[in-house]
Amino acid sequence: METPAASGKAPDSVRRSRFAALVPLSLVFLGAAFVTRLVLLGRSLHLVRPNAGLLLKIFGVGFIYDCVTLVYAAALAVFILILIPERIYRSRGFYPVHLLLLFGAIFVVVFSSFAEYIFFDEYGTRFNFIAVDYLVYTTEVVKNIWESYPLTVLLSAVFGLSSLAFIPVWRSAASARRSHTPFLRRVRQGAVFVLLPLLPLVLVDQSYSRVSSNMYANELAANGIYNLFAAFRNNEIDYESLYATWDNGDVFTKLRGMLKETDSEFVSGDIFDISRDVREQGQEKRLNVVTIIVESLSAEYLGVFGNRKGLTPNLDALAGQGLLFTHLYATGTRTDRGLEAITLSVPPTPGRSIVKRRGNEGLFSWGSVMRGKGYDTVFMYGGYGYFDNMNYFFSHNGYRTIDRKDIAPSDIHFENAWGVCDEDLFAKALREFDIAYRGHRPFFAEIMTTSNHRPYTYPEGRIDIPSHSGRDGAVKYTDYAIGKFIDDARKEPWFRDTVFVIVADHCANSAGKTALPVKKYEIPLIVFSPAHIQPARVDRLASQIDVAPTVLDLLNFSYADRFFGRDILHAPPQQERAFIGTYQKLGYIRDNTLVILEPRKDVGFYRFDRQTGSMERTAPDREMEEEAISYYEGESYLFRQRTGPTGGYADAGTGKRL
């Protein structure tokens, strides 16, 4: 696809019209897109290892996406230029405004190239749904960038390059100002630009960037700005219309069979109802439960998983004194995915997580079960809880919330773009737990940390790695803060009767050569309560969605159950499975096989090596495909119908929907 602008020439009528500046402006855009792709290729050359054919695909398909993006942008500009009357366009006051807008357009193009490099360096992808979310939470993101990068130098470079690129655009705009273009002539000249987007709108989508089985190559073939707007449009994805489906009756027959456990019974014969009664023998253990959800803690950072850098001495010690689960997978790549899985015990939904979806009030959650047992239930976050919709989600699903605004200035010793340091957050938690204890009420808390996140800054003098020196220091500081928290808790009268659960929200980096690099979803899970839980290593395949049911079983709780997760310790080996995903790709793991459900109803099968992370395509497995579809389609159906896990939370004592 080649536009007049892309060819470097324009019809004489256009060069002498008010649209003349679009020609050099288009060349700037295409040039910036080419250079960006070239730089990103150099950044990932060792991961792509391209041959001549793949390079041709990357730059050929990439050029098509660049042109399509340009067509959309040009259409908007042309439409506006058509509508501006001659008396305004040729006026002295409009000329500087016109130049400022043209310079602003160039600045955005150059700035987006720099931003794409930073984003690619962090996430291994072009702009996607993560970038869309970050546009919503500008305060945290801008502060994070300011604290992480030499922003003054970068902006100066962007300004300088934009000024150079502006010179030919300025000349064209000055020449065009002397032209006289009546309305009908403007319509004739601009009609093709305004109508041209209809063609790619119908014929082009993100699937054309799949030029290889190597995901980095596919990202290079895309256009970041195109991806950004596509992600914005597709943040909420309807499972039934885009993914492989099965008859609903068969789905729920299969799903009920997979959810059935020896200590539970379905409450009705309705196949579309997954509600169960969990009935345990013996007395319930009304222990406090403190769940620490650690930002970006990949399993590979822990010594008990083989790391030799000595970054996690405290976590390694706790792992040896409690239950260490060594084969657990995060469901996604973002904090809200981890919160969704741990709190609701459901597989990842395509598009937005439930945490950020509309209609997410009154869900069946871990917090609602604990509140039904008389617990003080609280979600605590060191930043501002409007981020990722956390405060709204938790406050409407059985929790009270505490965030940055609830921590007194005198109790804050360090903070960065994302919130107070983990030490200050844990100190606040200790004060809250003391209040609950003095009120003779057991407590259940989910604590979301922030320190293990770029810009990787923390109080000096705590560890032997200086602040702002990288991820290793942030991991070691977070480990220090958790160790201090446990040591301080040991001094409290409630410590003996408390279960501490330590789990990650997601890994530090989940980008890879394959669609879903399984090894980059491995996270730790430690359950620690020395007076009540014997130390052990549990090497059973499991998912974040299994955390809540496992802890509830350790407490010997009987409750009304609508979770998709199951007790890791007592599940039959043949029923071990895990879920991983991105906002479009939905993964289902059993044994060493991964099924990936994708839009356009595509289904892929892969064998993977757990130790090396290597993956290769394998033959279809109909049984696994049906299981994967049953989990994902079943959850989608229940959320849409507002029944099952999302039909209002249940009082754990009576089973009555609240």
ChimeraX attribute file (.defattr): number of C-alpha atoms within 10 A of each C-alpha:
attribute: neighborCount
match mode: 1-to-1
recipient: residues
	/A:1	11
	/A:2	11
	/A:3	17
	/A:4	13
	/A:5	21
	/A:6	22
	/A:7	11
	/A:8	11
	/A:9	14
	/A:10	17
	/A:11	11
	/A:12	9
	/A:13	13
	/A:14	19
	/A:15	19
	/A:16	20
	/A:17	22
	/A:18	27
	/A:19	23
	/A:20	24
	/A:21	23
	/A:22	21
	/A:23	23
	/A:24	24
	/A:25	25
	/A:26	24
	/A:27	19
	/A:28	21
	/A:29	22
	/A:30	20
	/A:31	15
	/A:32	20
	/A:33	24
	/A:34	18
	/A:35	12
	/A:36	21
	/A:37	26
	/A:38	14
	/A:39	15
	/A:40	22
	/A:41	22
	/A:42	12
	/A:43	15
	/A:44	16
	/A:45	13
	/A:46	9
	/A:47	15
	/A:48	20
	/A:49	12
	/A:50	15
	/A:51	8
	/A:52	8
	/A:53	8
	/A:54	16
	/A:55	18
	/A:56	14
	/A:57	19
	/A:58	25
	/A:59	18
	/A:60	13
	/A:61	22
	/A:62	23
	/A:63	22
	/A:64	20
	/A:65	27
	/A:66	26
	/A:67	23
	/A:68	23
	/A:69	21
	/A:70	22
	/A:71	25
	/A:72	19
	/A:73	15
	/A:74	23
	/A:75	19
	/A:76	13
	/A:77	16
	/A:78	21
	/A:79	17
	/A:80	10
	/A:81	17
	/A:82	23
	/A:83	12
	/A:84	12
	/A:85	12
	/A:86	17
	/A:87	9
	/A:88	11
	/A:89	18
	/A:90	17
	/A:91	11
	/A:92	10
	/A:93	10
	/A:94	13
	/A:95	16
	/A:96	11
	/A:97	12
	/A:98	15
	/A:99	17
	/A:100	13
	/A:101	12
	/A:102	19
	/A:103	21
	/A:104	14
	/A:105	16
	/A:106	26
	/A:107	21
	/A:108	16
	/A:109	21
	/A:110	26
	/A:111	19
	/A:112	20
	/A:113	24
	/A:114	18
	/A:115	17
	/A:116	22
	/A:117	20
	/A:118	15
	/A:119	18
	/A:120	20
	/A:121	14
	/A:122	13
	/A:123	18
	/A:124	21
	/A:125	23
	/A:126	29
	/A:127	26
	/A:128	21
	/A:129	23
	/A:130	19
	/A:131	20
	/A:132	18
	/A:133	17
	/A:134	15
	/A:135	12
	/A:136	12
	/A:137	14
	/A:138	12
	/A:139	13
	/A:140	18
	/A:141	17
	/A:142	15
	/A:143	14
	/A:144	18
	/A:145	15
	/A:146	14
	/A:147	17
	/A:148	16
	/A:149	13
	/A:150	10
	/A:151	13
	/A:152	10
	/A:153	10
	/A:154	14
	/A:155	15
	/A:156	11
	/A:157	15
	/A:158	20
	/A:159	17
	/A:160	14
	/A:161	15
	/A:162	21
	/A:163	14
	/A:164	11
	/A:165	20
	/A:166	22
	/A:167	13
	/A:168	15
	/A:169	24
	/A:170	20
	/A:171	13
	/A:172	22
	/A:173	24
	/A:174	16
	/A:175	16
	/A:176	20
	/A:177	20
	/A:178	12
	/A:179	14
	/A:180	15
	/A:181	20
	/A:182	12
	/A:183	14
	/A:184	10
	/A:185	14
	/A:186	20
	/A:187	18
	/A:188	11
	/A:189	20
	/A:190	20
	/A:191	15
	/A:192	12
	/A:193	22
	/A:194	20
	/A:195	13
	/A:196	16
	/A:197	19
	/A:198	12
	/A:199	11
	/A:200	17
	/A:201	11
	/A:202	8
	/A:203	7
	/A:204	13
	/A:205	13
	/A:206	14
	/A:207	11
	/A:208	14
	/A:209	22
	/A:210	19
	/A:211	20
	/A:212	17
	/A:213	13
	/A:214	17
	/A:215	23
	/A:216	25
	/A:217	26
	/A:218	25
	/A:219	25
	/A:220	28
	/A:221	30
	/A:222	28
	/A:223	27
	/A:224	27
	/A:225	21
	/A:226	20
	/A:227	22
	/A:228	18
	/A:229	16
	/A:230	17
	/A:231	22
	/A:232	16
	/A:233	13
	/A:234	16
	/A:235	20
	/A:236	19
	/A:237	17
	/A:238	15
	/A:239	21
	/A:240	15
	/A:241	11
	/A:242	16
	/A:243	23
	/A:244	20
	/A:245	20
	/A:246	15
	/A:247	9
	/A:248	15
	/A:249	12
	/A:250	12
	/A:251	23
	/A:252	23
	/A:253	15
	/A:254	18
	/A:255	25
	/A:256	21
	/A:257	10
	/A:258	15
	/A:259	19
	/A:260	15
	/A:261	17
	/A:262	10
	/A:263	14
	/A:264	18
	/A:265	16
	/A:266	20
	/A:267	14
	/A:268	11
	/A:269	8
	/A:270	11
	/A:271	16
	/A:272	19
	/A:273	17
	/A:274	27
	/A:275	22
	/A:276	22
	/A:277	17
	/A:278	20
	/A:279	15
	/A:280	15
	/A:281	9
	/A:282	9
	/A:283	10
	/A:284	14
	/A:285	14
	/A:286	18
	/A:287	20
	/A:288	24
	/A:289	24
	/A:290	22
	/A:291	22
	/A:292	21
	/A:293	24
	/A:294	27
	/A:295	23
	/A:296	24
	/A:297	23
	/A:298	26
	/A:299	27
	/A:300	18
	/A:301	23
	/A:302	25
	/A:303	19
	/A:304	19
	/A:305	14
	/A:306	10
	/A:307	13
	/A:308	12
	/A:309	12
	/A:310	13
	/A:311	23
	/A:312	24
	/A:313	17
	/A:314	21
	/A:315	22
	/A:316	18
	/A:317	13
	/A:318	23
	/A:319	24
	/A:320	17
	/A:321	18
	/A:322	22
	/A:323	21
	/A:324	22
	/A:325	22
	/A:326	20
	/A:327	19
	/A:328	27
	/A:329	29
	/A:330	31
	/A:331	32
	/A:332	30
	/A:333	24
	/A:334	21
	/A:335	21
	/A:336	21
	/A:337	29
	/A:338	28
	/A:339	25
	/A:340	25
	/A:341	30
	/A:342	29
	/A:343	24
	/A:344	27
	/A:345	26
	/A:346	27
	/A:347	30
	/A:348	30
	/A:349	28
	/A:350	25
	/A:351	21
	/A:352	21
	/A:353	24
	/A:354	25
	/A:355	25
	/A:356	18
	/A:357	14
	/A:358	10
	/A:359	14
	/A:360	20
	/A:361	20
	/A:362	22
	/A:363	29
	/A:364	28
	/A:365	29
	/A:366	26
	/A:367	27
	/A:368	25
	/A:369	26
	/A:370	27
	/A:371	22
	/A:372	21
	/A:373	17
	/A:374	16
	/A:375	21
	/A:376	22
	/A:377	25
	/A:378	23
	/A:379	23
	/A:380	26
	/A:381	27
	/A:382	27
	/A:383	23
	/A:384	19
	/A:385	21
	/A:386	12
	/A:387	19
	/A:388	19
	/A:389	14
	/A:390	22
	/A:391	21
	/A:392	19
	/A:393	25
	/A:394	26
	/A:395	16
	/A:396	15
	/A:397	21
	/A:398	25
	/A:399	25
	/A:400	17
	/A:401	21
	/A:402	23
	/A:403	22
	/A:404	20
	/A:405	13
	/A:406	13
	/A:407	16
	/A:408	9
	/A:409	9
	/A:410	6
	/A:411	12
	/A:412	17
	/A:413	12
	/A:414	15
	/A:415	19
	/A:416	19
	/A:417	22
	/A:418	24
	/A:419	23
	/A:420	25
	/A:421	25
	/A:422	29
	/A:423	25
	/A:424	21
	/A:425	27
	/A:426	25
	/A:427	18
	/A:428	20
	/A:429	22
	/A:430	16
	/A:431	11
	/A:432	15
	/A:433	23
	/A:434	16
	/A:435	13
	/A:436	17
	/A:437	17
	/A:438	10
	/A:439	10
	/A:440	9
	/A:441	15
	/A:442	23
	/A:443	24
	/A:444	26
	/A:445	26
	/A:446	25
	/A:447	23
	/A:448	24
	/A:449	28
	/A:450	26
	/A:451	30
	/A:452	27
	/A:453	19
	/A:454	20
	/A:455	23
	/A:456	23
	/A:457	25
	/A:458	25
	/A:459	16
	/A:460	13
	/A:461	9
	/A:462	13
	/A:463	17
	/A:464	10
	/A:465	16
	/A:466	17
	/A:467	19
	/A:468	17
	/A:469	12
	/A:470	17
	/A:471	20
	/A:472	17
	/A:473	22
	/A:474	26
	/A:475	24
	/A:476	25
	/A:477	30
	/A:478	28
	/A:479	23
	/A:480	20
	/A:481	22
	/A:482	23
	/A:483	19
	/A:484	16
	/A:485	19
	/A:486	16
	/A:487	12
	/A:488	14
	/A:489	19
	/A:490	12
	/A:491	10
	/A:492	13
	/A:493	11
	/A:494	17
	/A:495	19
	/A:496	16
	/A:497	17
	/A:498	22
	/A:499	24
	/A:500	22
	/A:501	22
	/A:502	23
	/A:503	27
	/A:504	28
	/A:505	31
	/A:506	31
	/A:507	29
	/A:508	24
	/A:509	15
	/A:510	21
	/A:511	20
	/A:512	19
	/A:513	18
	/A:514	16
	/A:515	19
	/A:516	24
	/A:517	20
	/A:518	26
	/A:519	22
	/A:520	21
	/A:521	24
	/A:522	25
	/A:523	28
	/A:524	29
	/A:525	23
	/A:526	25
	/A:527	28
	/A:528	23
	/A:529	22
	/A:530	18
	/A:531	11
	/A:532	16
	/A:533	14
	/A:534	13
	/A:535	17
	/A:536	14
	/A:537	14
	/A:538	17
	/A:539	13
	/A:540	16
	/A:541	20
	/A:542	28
	/A:543	28
	/A:544	32
	/A:545	30
	/A:546	24
	/A:547	25
	/A:548	26
	/A:549	22
	/A:550	19
	/A:551	19
	/A:552	19
	/A:553	20
	/A:554	18
	/A:555	19
	/A:556	18
	/A:557	23
	/A:558	22
	/A:559	23
	/A:560	27
	/A:561	27
	/A:562	27
	/A:563	25
	/A:564	23
	/A:565	25
	/A:566	24
	/A:567	19
	/A:568	26
	/A:569	18
	/A:570	12
	/A:571	16
	/A:572	11
	/A:573	12
	/A:574	8
	/A:575	15
	/A:576	16
	/A:577	23
	/A:578	24
	/A:579	30
	/A:580	27
	/A:581	26
	/A:582	21
	/A:583	23
	/A:584	24
	/A:585	22
	/A:586	28
	/A:587	27
	/A:588	24
	/A:589	24
	/A:590	18
	/A:591	15
	/A:592	14
	/A:593	21
	/A:594	30
	/A:595	27
	/A:596	24
	/A:597	25
	/A:598	18
	/A:599	19
	/A:600	11
	/A:601	13
	/A:602	12
	/A:603	18
	/A:604	17
	/A:605	20
	/A:606	19
	/A:607	18
	/A:608	20
	/A:609	13
	/A:610	14
	/A:611	7
	/A:612	8
	/A:613	13
	/A:614	15
	/A:615	21
	/A:616	13
	/A:617	13
	/A:618	14
	/A:619	9
	/A:620	13
	/A:621	12
	/A:622	9
	/A:623	8
	/A:624	17
	/A:625	20
	/A:626	17
	/A:627	18
	/A:628	27
	/A:629	24
	/A:630	24
	/A:631	23
	/A:632	27
	/A:633	24
	/A:634	25
	/A:635	24
	/A:636	19
	/A:637	18
	/A:638	17
	/A:639	19
	/A:640	13
	/A:641	11
	/A:642	16
	/A:643	20
	/A:644	23
	/A:645	25
	/A:646	24
	/A:647	20
	/A:648	20
	/A:649	28
	/A:650	24
	/A:651	19
	/A:652	22
	/A:653	15
	/A:654	10
	/A:655	18
	/A:656	11
	/A:657	13
	/A:658	12
